[in-house]
Amino acid sequence: MTAVWEAVPVAMPRGGGLLWVDDLCHLGPDYLARYFRPQHQGIAPRVLALALRGAAPEVADHVLAHAAPELAAAVRAHGAVDTNRAEVLQAQLAVASVYFWEMAYHGYPEVYERFSARQQPPLDEMFPPETYRGRTVLDVGTGGGRLLVHLDGHAAELYGIDPCPPLLGIAGTKVPGAILREGGFDRLPLADASVDAVISHGAYQISEERGGLAGLAEIRRVLRPGGTARIAVAKAETARHLRSTGATEIPVRGAIEWTAPPKTEDPLLHHLLRLARVAFGEDGRATTPVWLFEVG
Ligand SMILES: C[S@@+](CC[C@H](N)C(=O)[O-])C[C@H]1O[C@@H](n2cnc3c(N)ncnc32)[C@H](O)[C@@H]1O
């Protein structure tokens, strides 16, 4: 029997750089099938159902057509439970908060790239180019290719992996020689023992599909004997998690240095800066911490 699905029309909040549930349309079929696991981020199927019932019908169809079948079935089972607009908006806020960054990466990659350009991590300290000279290096969660640019001309061979095709497109224009593939920490599209070094900046997260212990196991699988992996993270919670896995922490003297964008920049870019908790001083500069771990 097909589950009943009743839409609940609500007005989508708009403006000020806000992304909302309709922006889930930017997540492609492959991403939805492989990485869309809201239940791992505290979003129960009922909450996702309420959020999608208030979305544009074509967005709800898109998400449910491509999400993992068990998730789609669990969501559809809540397709007609009693609800009201306030509850639907609350559910949408929860979903939009969890997927805000992914919706920005996939839907507004140029704006995300300009946001990214506002930050200067201490790359020479964390990933000294001479360390990677002549080696085969894999950057996981390469995004717009920040680390690939950093090691271009030093590493013998550069691989960049990311689940976001639009960001990979941007990385490809910056480092045409890099080998770019869709994928993620959960399943690196490389053979066992095929790289000398793995690097990652700002991409590793705690959940298994975004990193976690499975991600560390994947890193070890693709490393050649004696190879090293360095993972930089910008969240204290992720750093605590990595410490708990037994990864070796490497003290970082520097910090991520930010420069403020002009007021005329896209409101989404300003919003991303707020979400990243970047507080600029009078001089238009800010710093945020970064933690570095070695996994062997
Ligand atoms: C904050 S950005 C960092 C990008 C880049 N490393 C940099 O330093 O600018 C996070 C990146 O992680 C990617 N990502 C999301 N899920 C991922 C996963 N499961 N495995 C690997 N990367 C993932 C995103 O698509 C995005 O490009």
The ligand as an ORCA input file, in Angstrom:
! r2SCAN-3c Opt
* xyz 0 1
  C      34.848     23.122      4.916
  S      34.979     22.374      3.347
  C      36.739     22.238      3.227
  C      37.230     22.201      1.810
  C      38.749     22.249      1.637
  N      39.406     21.104      2.233
  C      39.334     23.526      2.161
  O      40.190     23.479      3.043
  O      38.945     24.588      1.676
  C      34.424     20.715      3.652
  C      34.460     19.808      2.444
  O      34.155     18.465      2.873
  C      33.385     17.864      1.865
  N      32.683     16.679      2.398
  C      31.388     16.567      2.795
  N      31.118     15.293      3.140
  C      32.264     14.595      2.965
  C      32.619     13.216      3.130
  N      31.739     12.325      3.553
  N      33.870     12.839      2.830
  C      34.787     13.736      2.408
  N      34.510     15.053      2.217
  C      33.266     15.464      2.505
  C      32.470     18.961      1.388
  O      31.886     18.675      0.134
  C      33.423     20.153      1.370
  O      34.073     20.274      0.139
*
